[in-house]
């Protein structure tokens, strides 16, 4: 059943010396001398440690409370997948079940022990979370980035393993180019993957932040956001034609200030006197800019 859930694409991520069947079926005994017993074993909760490769960052508290109630009533029904880590056992998949059991102060939980290396543990953890649809787009992006940076995987290989198009993996990774404020909105579910993809079409960080605030305050759909971006580009084109004769020095300083403050900055120059306008789009954004000014 696990093999079916994880998919054939896993073979693309496992080393040539080990097949998917080896990784999924090679259980190890809890007894030092080995034991003929296979399948689900029961392990003391104190001997289990969280997954250092855990791709999930945000654990929904409400969902976790529901799981705690379920475990309290029915017990831990699905075994936690673990691997040896010295005298402890590191979770590969099932950290929510582990957290629920720890909250209830259970003595033992059902586990299946796998003999896997770091790469295989990360792959299994990522795929298991994706199959359960438990990762938000930003978590997926960081997980894919880790596979690429730490294990030299390609986008094509990752796409095959998680049963997605390569373009989907590429667009997911591009989300990490968005400002942190926008990434947080996507992580929390206030912005969708589609919103993030549309915002990537903007070259300006201040524009991305401003439109994020617009989407959040007006509950704009992805299509409405795309239409707004199209209209903004048309207006920007007209504005650039009107201001094309702006002093090159002033324009260059504006660009430098915008990069420094991470927001829109305008210099209204009238030869002898003028104004410098710095925009902000939330209280947090204002405080961030004020800290930069006080440096």
Secondary structure by P-SEA (a helix, b strand, c coil): cccccccccccccccccccaaaaacccccccccccccccbbbbcccccccccccccccccaaaaaaaaaaaaaccccbbbbbbbcccbbbbcccaaaaaaaaaacccbbbbbbbbccaaaaaaaaaaaaaaaccccaaaaaaaaaaaaaaccccaaaaaaaacccaaaaaaaaacccccaaaaaaaaaccccaaaaaaaaccccaaaaaaaaaaaaaccccaaaaaaaaaaaaaaaaaaaaaaccccaaaaaaaaaaaaaaccbbbbbcccccbbbbbbbccaaaaaaaaaaaac
